[in-house]
Amino acid sequence: MSGFPSPAGAGATLVVAVLALVAAGCGNSSGHSAATAGSTPSKVAPCKLDRAQRRTVARALADIRGLQRIQAPVQTFSQRGAPHQEVMTGKLELDLGATHLPPDVFAHLLHLAKTAVDLCGDCSNALEADEPFLGNRDEGRCG
Protein backbone atom coordinates (compact mmCIF):
# COMPACT_ATOMS: atom_id res chain seq x y z
CA MET A 1 0.00 0.00 0.00
CA SER A 2 1.48 3.35 -0.97
CA GLY A 3 1.29 6.57 1.13
CA PHE A 4 -0.93 8.33 -1.42
CA PRO A 5 -4.70 8.53 -0.92
CA SER A 6 -6.95 6.74 -3.35
CA PRO A 7 -8.65 8.82 -6.04
CA ALA A 8 -11.99 8.33 -4.29
CA GLY A 9 -10.53 9.62 -0.99
CA ALA A 10 -9.01 12.68 -2.70
CA GLY A 11 -12.37 13.50 -4.32
CA ALA A 12 -14.11 13.29 -0.96
CA THR A 13 -11.50 15.62 0.57
CA LEU A 14 -12.03 18.10 -2.26
CA VAL A 15 -15.81 18.02 -1.77
CA VAL A 16 -15.42 18.65 1.96
CA ALA A 17 -13.06 21.59 1.28
CA VAL A 18 -15.48 23.16 -1.22
CA LEU A 19 -18.39 22.77 1.18
CA ALA A 20 -16.36 24.37 3.96
CA LEU A 21 -15.57 27.37 1.76
CA VAL A 22 -19.19 27.79 0.74
CA ALA A 23 -20.36 27.50 4.35
CA ALA A 24 -17.82 30.15 5.39
CA GLY A 25 -19.31 32.60 2.91
CA CYS A 26 -16.40 32.58 0.45
CA GLY A 27 -18.67 31.55 -2.38
CA ASN A 28 -20.87 34.64 -2.10
CA SER A 29 -20.79 36.26 -5.53
CA SER A 30 -22.33 39.57 -4.47
CA GLY A 31 -19.16 40.70 -2.70
CA HIS A 32 -20.86 41.29 0.65
CA SER A 33 -20.36 39.06 3.62
CA ALA A 34 -23.39 37.59 5.33
CA ALA A 35 -22.64 39.43 8.58
CA THR A 36 -22.95 42.90 7.06
CA ALA A 37 -25.91 42.36 4.78
CA GLY A 38 -28.72 44.70 5.80
CA SER A 39 -27.08 45.90 9.02
CA THR A 40 -26.68 49.60 8.10
CA PRO A 41 -27.95 51.73 5.26
CA SER A 42 -25.33 52.71 2.69
CA LYS A 43 -26.33 56.39 2.71
CA VAL A 44 -25.93 58.35 5.95
CA ALA A 45 -28.10 61.41 6.43
CA PRO A 46 -26.15 64.68 6.40
CA CYS A 47 -25.84 66.73 9.57
CA LYS A 48 -28.30 69.58 10.09
CA LEU A 49 -26.39 72.83 10.53
CA ASP A 50 -27.83 75.64 12.60
CA ARG A 51 -27.89 79.26 11.42
CA ALA A 52 -24.49 80.20 12.89
CA GLN A 53 -22.85 77.12 11.40
CA ARG A 54 -24.30 77.84 7.94
CA ARG A 55 -22.99 81.41 8.20
CA THR A 56 -19.55 80.07 9.18
CA VAL A 57 -19.53 77.69 6.20
CA ALA A 58 -20.55 80.52 3.84
CA ARG A 59 -17.78 82.79 5.17
CA ALA A 60 -15.22 80.02 4.92
CA LEU A 61 -16.22 79.22 1.33
CA ALA A 62 -15.94 82.93 0.45
CA ASP A 63 -12.45 83.00 2.00
CA ILE A 64 -11.47 79.88 0.05
CA ARG A 65 -12.63 81.49 -3.20
CA GLY A 66 -10.52 84.54 -2.31
CA LEU A 67 -7.49 82.31 -1.69
CA GLN A 68 -8.06 80.64 -5.07
CA ARG A 69 -8.16 84.06 -6.79
CA ILE A 70 -4.93 85.10 -5.04
CA GLN A 71 -3.10 81.92 -6.00
CA ALA A 72 -4.39 81.69 -9.60
CA PRO A 73 -1.57 83.76 -11.17
CA VAL A 74 1.14 82.13 -9.01
CA GLN A 75 3.17 79.46 -10.81
CA THR A 76 5.91 78.49 -8.32
CA PHE A 77 6.10 77.50 -4.67
CA SER A 78 7.08 80.20 -2.18
CA GLN A 79 7.45 79.94 1.58
CA ARG A 80 5.70 83.27 2.17
CA GLY A 81 3.16 82.99 -0.65
CA ALA A 82 1.59 85.72 -2.74
CA PRO A 83 0.82 89.14 -1.25
CA HIS A 84 -2.14 89.02 1.16
CA GLN A 85 -2.32 85.21 0.99
CA GLU A 86 -1.20 84.78 4.60
CA VAL A 87 -3.69 87.42 5.76
CA MET A 88 -6.54 85.69 3.94
CA THR A 89 -5.46 82.32 5.39
CA GLY A 90 -5.57 83.83 8.88
CA LYS A 91 -9.05 85.21 8.19
CA LEU A 92 -10.15 81.75 7.05
CA GLU A 93 -8.80 80.19 10.26
CA LEU A 94 -10.69 82.75 12.35
CA ASP A 95 -13.89 82.12 10.40
CA LEU A 96 -13.53 78.33 10.78
CA GLY A 97 -13.07 78.74 14.53
CA ALA A 98 -16.07 81.06 14.97
CA THR A 99 -18.50 78.19 15.67
CA HIS A 100 -18.21 74.50 16.34
CA LEU A 101 -18.66 72.66 13.04
CA PRO A 102 -19.30 68.93 12.63
CA PRO A 103 -16.02 67.08 11.98
CA ASP A 104 -16.93 66.05 8.42
CA VAL A 105 -17.88 69.62 7.42
CA PHE A 106 -14.77 71.05 9.08
CA ALA A 107 -12.53 68.48 7.38
CA HIS A 108 -14.08 69.20 3.98
CA LEU A 109 -13.56 72.96 4.33
CA LEU A 110 -10.00 72.41 5.54
CA HIS A 111 -9.30 70.17 2.54
CA LEU A 112 -10.62 72.83 0.15
CA ALA A 113 -8.49 75.47 1.85
CA LYS A 114 -5.32 73.37 1.71
CA THR A 115 -5.75 72.86 -2.03
CA ALA A 116 -6.24 76.62 -2.46
CA VAL A 117 -2.90 77.43 -0.76
CA ASP A 118 -0.70 74.57 -1.91
CA LEU A 119 1.97 76.96 -3.31
CA CYS A 120 2.32 78.91 -0.03
CA GLY A 121 4.47 77.16 2.58
CA ASP A 122 3.46 79.21 5.62
CA CYS A 123 -0.23 79.04 4.68
CA SER A 124 -0.10 75.26 4.27
CA ASN A 125 1.67 74.88 7.61
CA ALA A 126 -0.94 77.02 9.36
CA LEU A 127 -3.79 74.94 7.94
CA GLU A 128 -1.98 71.70 8.83
CA ALA A 129 -1.89 72.91 12.43
CA ASP A 130 -5.70 73.18 12.37
CA GLU A 131 -6.03 69.56 11.21
CA PRO A 132 -7.84 67.49 13.86
CA PHE A 133 -5.68 64.86 15.49
CA LEU A 134 -6.60 61.25 16.24
CA GLY A 135 -7.53 61.99 19.84
CA ASN A 136 -10.87 63.53 18.90
CA ARG A 137 -12.09 60.73 16.65
CA ASP A 138 -14.61 59.62 19.29
CA GLU A 139 -16.47 62.88 18.79
CA GLY A 140 -19.83 62.31 17.14
CA ARG A 141 -20.19 62.75 13.40
CA CYS A 142 -22.55 65.69 13.80
CA GLY A 143 -20.68 67.21 16.72
Backbone hydrogen bonds, N-H to C=O, Kabsch-Sander energy under -0.5 kcal/mol:
donor,donor_aa,acceptor,acceptor_aa,energy
10,A,6,S,-2.2
11,G,7,P,-1.9
12,A,8,A,-1.7
13,T,9,G,-1.9
14,L,10,A,-2.2
15,V,11,G,-2.1
16,V,12,A,-2.2
17,A,13,T,-2.2
18,V,14,L,-2.4
19,L,15,V,-2.4
20,A,16,V,-2.1
21,L,17,A,-2.0
22,V,18,V,-2.3
23,A,19,L,-2.5
24,A,20,A,-1.6
25,G,22,V,-1.1
26,C,21,L,-2.1
27,G,21,L,-0.6
28,N,25,G,-1.2
29,S,27,G,-0.5
31,G,28,N,-0.7
36,T,33,S,-0.7
37,A,33,S,-0.8
39,S,36,T,-1.5
40,T,36,T,-0.5
44,V,42,S,-0.5
49,L,47,C,-0.6
54,R,50,D,-2.4
55,R,51,R,-2.0
56,T,52,A,-2.2
57,V,53,Q,-2.5
58,A,54,R,-2.3
59,R,55,R,-2.4
60,A,56,T,-2.6
61,L,57,V,-2.6
62,A,58,A,-2.0
63,D,59,R,-2.4
64,I,60,A,-2.4
65,R,61,L,-2.2
66,G,62,A,-2.0
67,L,63,D,-2.4
68,Q,64,I,-2.2
69,R,65,R,-2.1
70,I,66,G,-2.2
71,Q,67,L,-2.2
72,A,68,Q,-1.3
74,V,71,Q,-1.2
78,S,119,L,-2.3
85,Q,82,A,-1.9
86,E,82,A,-0.5
88,M,84,H,-2.2
89,T,85,Q,-2.1
90,G,86,E,-2.3
91,K,87,V,-2.2
92,L,88,M,-2.2
93,E,89,T,-2.3
94,L,90,G,-2.2
95,D,91,K,-2.5
96,L,92,L,-2.7
97,G,93,E,-1.6
98,A,95,D,-1.0
101,L,99,T,-0.7
104,D,141,R,-0.7
106,F,102,P,-2.7
107,A,103,P,-2.5
108,H,104,D,-1.8
109,L,105,V,-2.4
110,L,106,F,-2.5
111,H,107,A,-2.2
112,L,108,H,-2.3
113,A,109,L,-2.3
114,K,110,L,-2.4
115,T,111,H,-1.8
116,A,112,L,-1.2
117,V,113,A,-0.9
118,D,115,T,-0.6
120,C,117,V,-2.0
121,G,78,S,-2.3
121,G,119,L,-0.5
122,D,79,Q,-2.9
124,S,120,C,-2.2
125,N,121,G,-2.3
126,A,122,D,-2.1
127,L,123,C,-2.2
128,E,124,S,-2.2
129,A,125,N,-1.6
130,D,126,A,-0.8
131,E,127,L,-0.6
131,E,128,E,-0.9
136,N,133,F,-1.4
137,R,134,L,-1.5
139,E,136,N,-1.0
143,G,140,G,-1.5
